[in-house]
Amino acid sequence: MDAYGHLRVLVSLILGLSITRVLSGLSRRLQEPGKTDRMHAQIVWSMALLLGAVHFWWWEFALRLVETWNFWIYIFALANASLFFLMSTPLYPDHLQDHGDREVFVIRRRHAFFALFAISFAFDLIDTLIKGREHFASLGVWYIVRGRGRDRSVCNENRRQPQAHVARAGLARGERPVDHHALQ
C-alpha cells in the first residue's frame, strides 16, 4: 500500500469517529426532545461540522497528487482530520449528567469549539498548499473570499446569543447568509 492509501484509511477512521459522534448526538436529540428543544445553535453547528467533515474527505482525495511524502505531512494530515473529532466533543460531550441545561453547557464550551474551528482554517490553508500551487490556483478567488468570511465569522463568535451562532454557521462554511430572525 502506498503512503496515500495508508493515510486514507486512518483519515477515514478518524472522520468516522467524528461523524458518528455528531450523528449519535443528533439522534439523542430525537430521543429526548424535551431536553433539547431550544438548542437550535447546536443543530446548526452539527450540520456545519458534518458538512465540513464530508467536504474535508472529498478534498483530501487531492492528496494523491503529493509526489513526495514525509512523516510531517503524514502527521499533519492526521492532525487535520482529528480536528473534526475534537470539534464534535464540545457539541456532544461524553458526560453531561452534572449539567442540567444542555444549551448552557454548549454555549459555555463554545470557546473550545470555535478555537478548534479557527485552527481548522489555518490547517485548511496549509493542506491546500501541500497539495501544490496548481491545486491552490485551481480553487480560484472564491477560496480566498470564503476563507476571509470564515475568519470573520469565528472572530465574532464570542457572543452568547444562540441565534447569532445559527446565522454564522452557514457563513463559516461559505454558504449564503441566513436571516437569523427567520430561524427563531
N, C-alpha and C positions, 0 to 999 in steps of 0.2 A: 504494500500500500504506500502511495506517495505521501508527502508531507501534507498536502491539501486534503487528501482523503482521510487521513488520520485526524486532522483538525476538525474536519466537517462532522465526524462522529461525536467528538467531545462537545463542539458547539451545539449540536442538536440535543445532546443530553442536558446541557445547561439551560438552553432556551426552553426545553420541555419542562424542566422544573419550574421555571418562571410562569409559563403558560398554565401549567397545572395548578399552581398556587392561586393565580388570578381567577381561573375558571372555578376552582373549588370555592373561593371566596364569594364569587358571584352566585354560585349555587346555594351557598348558605343564606344569602340574602333572599332567595326564593323560598327557602325552607323556614326562615324566621322573619317574615315581613314586618311584624310589629317592632322588632328591634332595629330595623334598618330602613324604615320608610322615609326618613328625612335625609338620607345620605346620598344626595344626587352627585356631589363632587366626587365621591369615591367611585361611583359607577362610571362617570365620565373619564376619570383618570385611569381607571381599569381598562376601559376601551382604548384609550390612547396608548397605554402600555402594551396591550395585546397587538394593536396595530403596529406599534413600534417594533415589537419582537418579530412579527411576521415580515415587516419591512426590512429589518436588520438581516434576517435569514436570507431574504431574496437578494440583497446587495452583497452579502458575504460570498455568494456564488462567484463574484468577480475576483475573489482571492485566487482562483485557479490561474489567473493571469500573472501572479507573482512568480517570477522565474527563480529567484534566489531566496531561499528560506534560511532563517537562523532562529535560534532559541528565543530571542527577544520578540521577534514578530509573532511567533507561535504563542508566547505568553501574553503578548498584547491582545491578540485575537480572543484568547480565552478570557482575559480580564474584561474585554469589551462585552462579551456575551454574559459574563457574570453580573454586570451592572443591571441587566434586566431582572435577574433573580433578586438582587439586592433592592431594587426599586419596588418589587412586589411585596417585600416584607413589611414596610411601614403601612401599606394599604391593607394587608391581611396578615396581622401578626399571629404567631403561634398561640400565645396565651393572652386572652382578653378577659378572663373571668374577674380580675380585680378592677376592671374599668366598666362601670355601668353604662355609660353613654359611648357608643362606638364612634359616633361622629366627633365628639370631643377628643377622643383618643387619636383619630386620624388627623384632625386639624392640629393637635398638639405635636404630632410627629411629622408635620408637613415639611419642616426644615430639612430633615434627613432625606425625605423623598426628593425635594427639589435640589438639594445639594448633589445627590446622585444623578438626577436628571440633567443638571448643568454639566457635570463631569462627562456624561454620555455625549454631549455635544462636542466637547474637545476630543474625545475618543473617536467620534464620527469623522471629524476633520482629519485626524492623523490616519485613521483607517483608509479614508479616501486617498490620501497622499501615498500611502503604502502601495495602493493598487496601481499607481503610476500617474504621470501627468496627463496621459491620453484619457485615462478614466476620469480624472478630475475635469478636464476640458469638456468631455462628453456630457457632463451633468449640466452644463450651461449656467447662465446667470441666476436661474431660479434656485440653484443650490445655495448660493451666497445669500440671496434675498430671504429664503426660508430659514437659513441659519441665523440671520440677524433678527428675524421675527421670534425665533425660539429663544435667543439670548435675552431679548427684551421681555418676553413673557416670563421667563424664570426669574429675572431680576425684580419683577413686580409681584412676586408671589408671597411676600411677607405680610399678607393680609389674612384676616381670619374669616372673611366673607366667603362662604361656600359658593355663592352664585358667581363670584369673580373667578373661582377655580374652574367652574363649569365652562365659562366663556373662554378662558385662556387655554384650556386643554386642547381645543381644536386648533388654536393659533400655534401652540407649541409643536404640533406635528405638521405644521404647514398647511392646515386646512383653511377654508373660508371662515371669516369671523362669525361668531354666533351671538345673537341677541340674548344676553343672559336674563333679561326681564321676561322674555317669552318662555323661558325654561322654569320659571317659578310656579 
